[in-house]
Amino acid sequence: MAKKTSSAPRPRKPPAPRPSKPPRPKRPKPRNPKPRKPPRPKPRPVRALAFGWTGYADTPVPFSDFYAADHTISAWVLFQYPYAYEGPILAVQGSGNYVIGQAEAWGPLGAPESKLLIRVERSQQTINVALRNDRWYHLAAVRQANTLTVYLDGAAVASVAVGGRDVPDGTLRFGRAADGLLLNGHEAQFYGKVADVVIYRRALSPQDLSRVITQHRVGSGDPTVLASWRFVKDRFKAALHGEAQAVARDRSWNGLADRLSMPLPRTAETRLPFAAGDSWYIPQGWARQGSYTHFGYAAFCWDFVVADYPASDAYPAGTMGAPIYAPCSGDVIREYDEQPAAKAQPDNWVHVRAADGVVRTCQHLLPNSVRVTLGQHLTAGQAMAQVSLFPDNAHLHMAGSNNAGEAGDVGSVTVPLVMSDYEVRQPDGSWRRVARGIPEPGDVVRRM
């Protein structure tokens, strides 16, 4: 009989156990662990107020809060054009009888001399001070008892008696005098920057001023501080008007860097008043950097002659008779071209007021060459006149101003202009395009 076989599966051998990996030894913690460095705090922005034509800042602080008692107003100032006209830095918006700032830069012999102006209550002084446009100055007005002393970089430059009946009444303003107030017959405007303004309810001593100057502190921790302005989230905010704006300031108080970073004027578009492609040289003028040959109320003027030719030769191989075109769109508010003698006054000229209210003047024009009429609306580039001799060489005089500067006009001063779409000749003979800029003395320029 056959032997039965079993159908049950044979038991499998269990898999051999895998050798386990030994645990990794734990790294011992250092006894003195190095603390993590906290993230560096972002540097606090530093700012200043930059002032151009019509620029000013009104504060809410009234003079009645501090003027009658001992006090100090401290500020840092950069003068962009020290050889220009009156420029209020500290002023009262109201009664108008408090102005500390820049005076007109006319000297006794007609040469430019930079000066400070102090006009408080019924006193007015101008002080000759050699001001530069590439550094910051510390300005302080300190009242102690019945005397107000003005300090520049810690040195007393003038003192006036105060405390009379004609006390300032109104709020503190920076950059411009009270509305409607003329200073020495001029519509005054400060050009430059102001930073770190502080009002103290005490008279700072010369030692205190020295510490302020060396430490550059804005009244930190001083309980006598009434108000301060760093122009970054200030408690007493200043309301900005016209061409006043808060701009970044160099952290190391580099005056040259801060001067070169001044914003360009925001005037309406102005073109060189020449035929496109003609090259003109600038023997006299002014510059954004502050070096210029005109000064005082006439600080912002240019003289132009045709480049590379004798000025008094006939155009196109000279300047005599060169055609002049409207530098902007606007209305002719005055024109005159009947003066035959080159050295006589009045001169021949055309005044055009643009949409921004600033008048563009082209002067020293050939008699009977003016092709525009009073009240006529001009388009930029429209033919206007020809250049003549004045006094004994042909050149075009051009400026921007607050009015025509003729009989009946009040407060006449020149105003900085910006030219649009021109080229400047380089030393190698090539041309550099400028979209918006200020042609400078020594430049050869041409309109695009």
C-alpha positions in Angstrom: 0.0 0.0 0.0 1.3 3.4 -1.0 2.6 5.9 1.6 0.6 9.1 1.9 2.5 12.4 1.6 1.5 15.5 3.6 0.4 18.7 1.7 1.2 21.1 4.6 3.9 23.7 3.8 7.1 23.4 5.6 7.8 26.1 8.1 10.1 28.8 6.9 13.2 29.8 8.8 12.9 33.2 10.4 15.2 35.8 8.8 18.4 36.4 10.5 18.2 39.5 12.6 20.0 42.5 11.1 22.8 43.9 13.2 21.5 47.1 14.8 23.6 50.3 14.4 25.1 51.7 17.5 23.5 55.0 18.6 25.4 58.1 17.7 27.1 59.7 20.6 25.6 63.0 21.6 27.8 66.0 21.2 28.5 67.5 24.5 27.1 71.0 24.9 29.7 73.7 25.4 30.0 74.9 28.9 29.9 78.6 27.8 27.8 78.8 24.6 28.4 81.9 22.5 25.3 84.1 22.5 23.8 84.9 19.2 24.4 88.5 18.0 21.2 90.5 17.9 20.3 91.9 14.5 21.7 95.3 13.8 19.1 98.0 14.1 18.3 99.9 10.9 19.9 103.3 11.0 17.5 106.1 11.7 17.0 108.2 8.6 18.6 111.7 8.8 17.0 114.5 6.9 17.1 118.2 6.2 14.8 120.6 4.6 15.9 121.9 1.2 14.6 125.3 0.0 14.2 126.6 -3.5 12.2 129.5 -4.9 8.8 129.9 -3.0 9.9 127.3 -0.5 9.2 127.6 3.2 8.0 125.6 6.2 5.5 126.8 8.8 5.5 125.3 12.3 2.7 125.4 14.8 4.8 126.9 17.5 3.9 130.5 18.4 6.5 133.1 19.5 4.3 133.8 22.5 5.4 130.3 23.9 9.0 131.3 24.2 10.0 134.8 23.0 9.4 136.9 26.1 11.7 134.8 28.3 15.2 133.5 28.0 15.4 131.0 25.1 17.6 129.7 22.3 16.8 128.7 18.7 19.5 126.3 17.4 19.8 125.2 13.8 22.2 123.7 11.3 22.4 125.6 8.0 23.9 125.0 4.5 24.0 128.1 2.3 23.6 127.1 -1.4 24.1 130.6 -2.8 25.9 132.8 -0.2 26.3 135.6 -2.8 22.6 135.9 -3.6 20.0 138.2 -2.0 18.1 138.2 1.4 17.3 134.7 2.6 15.4 134.2 5.8 16.3 131.1 7.8 14.4 131.8 11.0 11.4 134.1 10.7 8.0 134.8 12.1 4.9 134.3 10.0 2.7 137.1 11.2 4.0 140.5 12.3 7.2 140.0 10.2 9.6 141.7 12.7 11.8 138.7 13.2 14.2 137.5 10.5 17.6 135.9 10.9 19.3 134.7 7.8 21.3 135.7 4.8 21.7 139.3 3.6 22.2 140.6 0.1 25.8 140.1 -1.0 26.6 143.6 -2.3 29.8 145.1 -1.1 30.7 148.9 -0.9 32.6 148.8 -4.2 30.1 146.7 -6.1 31.9 143.4 -5.3 30.2 140.4 -3.8 30.4 140.1 0.0 28.5 137.4 1.9 26.6 138.7 4.9 24.2 137.7 7.7 20.9 139.7 8.3 19.4 140.2 11.8 16.1 142.0 11.9 14.4 141.7 15.3 11.7 144.0 16.6 12.9 147.5 15.4 16.6 146.7 15.0 18.3 145.6 11.8 21.9 144.7 11.3 24.0 143.2 8.4 27.2 141.5 9.4 30.0 140.6 6.9 30.7 136.9 7.3 32.8 134.8 4.9 30.2 132.1 4.0 31.0 129.0 2.0 28.6 126.8 0.1 30.3 123.5 0.8 29.9 123.1 4.6 27.3 123.2 7.4 27.2 126.1 9.8 25.6 126.1 13.3 23.3 129.1 13.8 21.9 130.1 17.2 19.7 133.0 18.4 20.1 133.3 22.2 18.0 135.6 24.2 19.2 136.4 27.7 17.4 139.1 29.6 16.8 142.0 27.1 19.6 141.1 24.7 19.4 138.7 21.7 22.7 137.4 20.5 23.3 135.6 17.2 26.0 133.0 17.1 27.6 131.4 14.1 29.6 128.2 14.8 29.7 129.2 18.5 31.1 132.7 17.9 28.9 135.8 18.7 28.5 137.8 15.5 25.8 140.4 16.6 23.6 141.5 19.5 20.4 143.5 19.5 18.3 144.9 22.3 14.9 143.3 22.6 11.9 143.4 24.9 10.2 146.6 23.6 6.7 147.0 22.4 7.2 145.8 18.9 7.6 142.1 19.8 7.2 139.3 17.2 3.7 137.9 17.0 2.9 134.8 15.0 4.4 131.3 14.4 7.9 130.2 13.7 8.7 129.8 10.0 11.8 128.5 8.1 13.0 129.6 4.7 11.0 132.7 3.9 9.8 135.9 5.5 6.2 136.6 6.4 3.6 136.7 3.6 3.9 140.0 1.7 7.0 141.2 3.5 9.8 142.7 1.5 13.3 142.8 2.9 15.3 145.8 1.7 12.9 146.1 -1.3 13.3 142.4 -2.3 11.0 139.4 -2.2 13.4 137.3 0.0 14.1 133.6 -0.3 16.6 131.3 1.4 18.3 128.8 -0.9 20.0 125.9 0.9 19.3 123.4 3.6 18.2 123.6 7.3 18.5 120.6 9.7 18.1 119.8 13.4 16.2 122.8 14.7 15.6 123.1 18.4 13.9 125.6 20.7 15.2 125.7 24.3 13.5 127.4 27.1 16.8 128.8 28.4 19.7 130.8 27.2 22.4 128.4 26.1 25.9 129.4 27.3 28.9 129.4 24.9 29.9 126.1 26.6 26.4 124.6 25.8 26.7 125.7 22.2 30.1 124.1 21.9 28.7 120.8 23.1 25.8 121.1 20.7 28.2 121.7 17.8 30.6 118.9 18.7 28.0 116.3 19.6 25.4 117.1 17.0 22.6 116.3 19.5 19.1 117.5 19.0 18.2 118.4 22.5 18.3 114.7 23.7 17.2 114.4 27.3 17.1 118.2 27.9 14.0 119.0 29.9 14.1 122.7 28.7 13.5 121.7 25.0 10.2 123.2 23.9 10.2 121.8 20.3 12.6 120.2 17.9 12.6 119.3 14.2 14.7 116.6 12.6 12.1 116.4 9.8 11.5 112.7 10.5 8.3 112.0 12.4 8.5 115.2 14.4 6.0 115.9 17.2 5.5 119.4 15.9 5.2 118.9 12.2 6.3 121.6 9.8 3.9 122.3 6.9 5.9 122.5 3.7 5.1 125.0 0.9 6.4 125.7 -2.6 9.9 124.4 -3.3 10.5 123.1 0.2 11.0 119.4 0.7 12.5 117.0 3.2 15.6 115.3 1.7 18.2 112.8 2.9 21.2 114.4 4.7 24.8 113.0 4.7 25.3 111.2 8.0 28.8 112.7 8.5 27.6 116.3 7.8 29.5 116.4 4.5 28.6 119.9 3.2 29.9 119.3 -0.3 27.9 116.1 -0.7 24.8 117.8 0.6 25.3 120.8 -1.6 25.6 118.6 -4.7 22.4 116.8 -3.8 20.3 119.9 -3.7 17.1 119.3 -5.8 16.9 121.1 -9.1 14.3 124.0 -9.3 10.8 122.9 -10.2 10.2 125.7 -12.7 8.3 125.2 -15.9 10.1 123.9 -19.0 12.6 126.4 -20.3 14.7 125.9 -23.5 17.9 127.6 -24.7 16.7 130.5 -26.8 18.8 129.7 -29.8 18.4 128.0 -33.2 18.7 124.2 -32.8 22.3 123.1 -33.5 24.0 126.5 -32.8 26.8 126.4 -30.2 26.9 129.1 -27.6 29.5 129.8 -24.9 28.6 131.0 -21.4 31.2 133.6 -20.2 29.1 134.6 -17.1 26.4 132.8 -15.3 25.6 130.8 -12.2 25.7 127.2 -11.3 23.8 124.6 -9.3 26.9 124.2 -7.3 26.8 127.8 -6.3 29.7 129.5 -8.1 28.6 132.3 -10.3 29.6 135.8 -11.5 26.4 137.6 -11.0 25.4 138.3 -7.4 22.8 140.0 -5.2 19.4 140.4 -6.6 20.9 139.6 -10.1 22.5 136.3 -8.9 20.6 134.0 -11.3 21.5 135.4 -14.8 23.4 134.0 -17.8 25.4 135.8 -20.6 25.6 133.9 -23.9 27.8 134.5 -27.0 28.2 132.4 -30.1 31.0 129.9 -29.5 34.3 129.9 -31.4 33.9 133.3 -33.0 34.5 136.9 -32.0 31.4 138.0 -30.1 30.8 141.3 -32.0 31.2 139.8 -35.5 28.0 139.2 -37.5 26.1 136.0 -37.1 26.6 133.2 -37.9 30.4 133.8 -37.5 29.7 135.9 -34.4 26.9 137.0 -32.0 25.8 140.3 -33.5 22.4 139.9 -35.0 22.0 136.3 -33.9 18.3 135.2 -33.9 16.6 134.6 -30.5 13.6 132.4 -29.9 11.1 132.2 -27.1 12.6 130.2 -24.2 9.2 129.0 -23.0 5.5 129.1 -23.7 3.9 132.1 -22.1 2.6 135.7 -22.4 4.6 138.7 -23.4 4.2 141.1 -20.4 6.7 143.7 -21.6 8.8 144.4 -24.6 11.0 147.3 -25.7 13.3 147.6 -28.7 13.6 151.4 -29.5 16.9 152.1 -27.7 19.5 152.8 -30.4 22.5 153.5 -28.2 24.1 150.3 -26.8 25.4 151.9 -23.6 22.2 153.8 -22.8 19.4 152.8 -20.6 16.7 151.5 -20.8 18.0 148.5 -22.7 16.1 146.5 -25.3 14.3 143.4 -24.0 11.4 141.0 -24.0 9.7 139.6 -20.8 7.7 136.4 -21.1 5.7 135.0 -18.1 5.3 131.3 -18.1 2.6 129.2 -16.5 4.7 128.9 -13.2 4.5 132.7 -12.8 8.3 133.1 -13.3 9.3 135.7 -15.9 11.9 134.8 -18.5 13.8 137.8 -19.8 16.0 138.1 -22.9 17.9 141.3 -22.9 20.5 143.3 -25.1 18.4 143.1 -28.3 19.0 144.8 -31.6 16.8 147.9 -32.0 13.6 147.3 -34.1 14.3 143.5 -34.2 11.6 142.5 -31.7 8.9 140.5 -33.5 6.4 140.0 -30.6 3.9 142.3 -29.1 2.6 143.1 -25.7 0.0 140.5 -24.5 0.9 138.0 -27.3 1.0 134.4 -26.3 4.2 132.7 -27.4 5.0 129.1 -28.0 8.5 127.9 -27.0 10.8 128.2 -30.0 8.9 131.0 -31.6 11.1 133.7 -33.3 11.4 136.7 -31.0 14.3 139.1 -31.7 18.0 139.5 -32.5 21.1 140.1 -30.3 22.8 143.5 -30.2 25.8 145.2 -28.6 25.8 145.9 -24.8 27.8 147.8 -23.7 30.5 147.3 -26.3 30.3 143.6 -27.2 27.4 141.6 -28.5 25.9 139.1 -26.0 22.5 137.8 -24.9 21.6 138.4 -21.2 19.0 136.0 -19.9 17.4 135.5 -16.5 14.4 134.2 -14.6 12.7 136.6 -12.2 9.6 137.1 -10.0 8.5 140.1 -12.2 9.8 142.2 -15.1 11.9 144.4 -12.8 10.8 147.6 -14.4 9.2 150.8 -13.1 6.2 149.9 -10.9 7.3 146.4 -10.1 7.8 145.6 -6.4 10.4 143.2 -4.8 12.2 142.4 -8.1 14.8 139.5 -7.8 16.1 136.9 -10.1 15.0 133.3 -9.8 16.9 130.0 -10.5 15.8 128.3 -13.8 16.3 124.8 -15.2 17.0 124.3 -18.9 15.5 121.3 -20.7 16.9 119.2 -23.6 20.3 120.6 -24.4 23.8 119.3 -24.9 27.1 120.3 -23.4 30.4 120.1 -25.4 33.0 117.8 -23.8 36.8 118.4 -23.9 37.2 115.7 -26.6 34.6 117.5 -28.8 31.7 115.1 -28.1 28.4 116.2 -26.8 26.7 115.1 -23.5 22.9 115.3 -23.5 21.2 116.9 -20.5 17.5 116.3 -20.0 17.1 118.9 -17.2 20.0 120.9 -15.8 21.6 124.3 -15.2 24.2 125.4 -17.8 27.3 126.7 -16.0 29.9 129.3 -16.7 32.5 128.0 -19.1 30.1 125.6 -20.8 29.5 125.4 -24.6 25.9 124.4 -25.1 23.4 123.8 -27.9 19.7 123.3 -28.0 18.5 119.9 -29.1 
